[in-house]
Amino acid sequence: MRLLIMGPPGAGKGTQASAVAAHFGVPAISTGDIFRANVAQGTPLGVEAKRYMDAGEYVPDEVTNNMVRNRIAEPDAQPGFLLDGYPRTLAQVTELDGMIDATGHKLDAVLVLTVDQDALVGRLLKRAETEGRADDTEEVIRRRQEVYREETEPLIAVYGERGLVVEVDGMGEIADVQQRIFAALDELDQS
């Protein structure tokens, strides 16, 4: 199974990615984790990425693409993977298509967690309070939601045209959302 998980910041992608990946016996691959691992290991890509991250800038597509390409080429990702946080741009969609085509496989589905905007902001404000994230103000959280709508939501339309989008209600208890995800993906697997 080769999956993407998408949804606005705070939708629960990271929480659900681990369970979904374990369910299908594939690694959950987060670009944030890849960045942190490469930086910690001092790899050439990590050194380059750190330069941008330290300056508060986005890591360029070329660096991100190379990190993802290297990660999905690792042995544990041969049977499949779940990508969280990639792709984020139309150029990255094209790049990912090439990476997957080169392996002779295809993308199976794009799991999209849908959530209520105001409930999501409330969830993130509560998380900021309990985890001591002083920079997660309502203004910052709402800006991240705008960036998601402007930059990432258009990718959902691209994947929708390909018939790959599986939308799941991301509101409610973690276990309930998980059950909805498994039911939707099992239905997809049987079709």
N, C-alpha and C positions, 0 to 999 in steps of 0.2 A: 504494500500500500504506500503510495506517494501522495502526501497531503500537504496542503497549506492551511494554516489557521489564521483568520483575519477577524478584525473587529476593532472598535475604538479603544483607546487606552483605558484600562480599568474594566474591560468587558470580561476578564477572567481567562484570557488566552493562555497565559503561562500556567495557571492552575489546571486548566483542562488539557493542555498539550501533554503534560506528563502522563495523565491517565489514559488519554487516547493512544499515545505512542506505546505505552505498556500493553494496552489491550491488543494492539496489532503487532507487537514484538518488533517495533522499529524505534530508532532513536528520535527524541524530540530535540530539534536543532534550533536554538535561539541565536539570532545574530548578535544580541547583546552578550550572550555567553561566549560566542566565538571571539568577539572583540576583546573581552576581558581575558580569555585564555591566551590569545596571541600576544597581548600586551604583557601579561604575567610571564610568559615564556620567552619574551624578548625576540620573537621571530621577526624577520624582515618586514612582513606585513603588519605585525603588531607595533613595531617601531614607527612605521609610517602612519598607522591609524592613530597612535597615541599623540602624534604631532597635531592632528586635527582635533582630536577629542580634548586635548589640553587647551586648545584655542577656542573651545566652545563651538566648533563648526561640525557640520555633518561630515562623516567619512565619505570620500568620493566613491561613486559607483564602482570604479575600477578596482579599488581596494576591497570593497565589500564583496563584489562578484568573485574575486580571487579567493577570498576566505571561504565563501560558501562553496565554490567549486572544489576546493581542497577538502572541505569537511564532508561533502556528500560523496567524495571519492574514497573515503575511508571504509574499511571492510564492514564495519557494523551497519553502514548505510546501504550496502548492496541490496538487501531484500526490500528496502524502502526507507522512508523517513517522513517526519512531520516537521515542516518549516514554520517557525514563528518569528515574525519581524522581517520577512523577506518573501517576495519582493515588495518594495515600497514605491517604486517608480515604474513607468511604462518601459523605460530602457531596461530595467532589471527583469521585467516580465520576459522580454525578448531574450535576454541573457540566460535566464533560467530555462526557457524553452530549449535553447541550444545545449545547455548542460545535460538536460534530461534526454533529449534526442540522441546525444552522443553515446548514451548508455544503452540505447535500444529500448528504453521504457517510455512510459507516458505518465502524466500527472493524472491521478485518479479522481481527486475532488479538491474543492476549495471550501473549507468549512468556515462559515461566516456567523459569528455570534452577534445577534442583534440585541440591543438594549435600549431602555428608555433614557434619554439624554439627562434629564434632571435627576433620576435615580442614580445614574452613573456618577454624576458630579458629587452627589451625597455620599456614595460608596467610597469615592476617592478621597474626599475630605475626611471621612472617618478613618480611612487607612493612613492618611497623612498624620492624623492626630495620634493614633495608636502606635505608629512606627516612627514618630518623631521627625517626619519629613516637613521641615519648616518651609521649604521652597514650594511645596504643593499647595499654593493658595487657590482659591476659587478662580481667580483671574487666569492663573497659569494653567489650571486644569481645563478651563473652557477654551483657552488658546490651543492647547494640544488637541482638543476635540475638533476645532476648526481646521487645524493642519491636517488631521486625519481625513476630514471630509473633503478638503481641497486636493490632497495629494494621493491618498490611498483608496478612497471610495471609487474613483474612476477605474481602478484595477478590477474591482468586483464586477463592473459592467463588462469588461473585457472577458473575464472568465465566465460570466453569465452567458455571453454570446457563444461560448464554446460548450455550454451545457454542463459546466463543472461545479457550479455553485450549489452548496447545500446550506440553506439558512436554518439556524437553530436559535430559539429564544434563549438568550443568555441570562435572563432574570430569574431570581429565585435561589434556592439552596444549591450548593455545589453538586451534591449527589443527584438532585433532580435534573440539573442542566446536563450532567454527565449521561444520565439515562436517555435524555432526548437526543444527545449527540450519537450515542451508540445505536439507538433505534433508527435514526436518519441514515447513518453510514451503513448499517446492516441492510436497510432497504435498498440503498444504492448498490451494495455488493451483490444483491440478489437479482438486480435488473440487468 
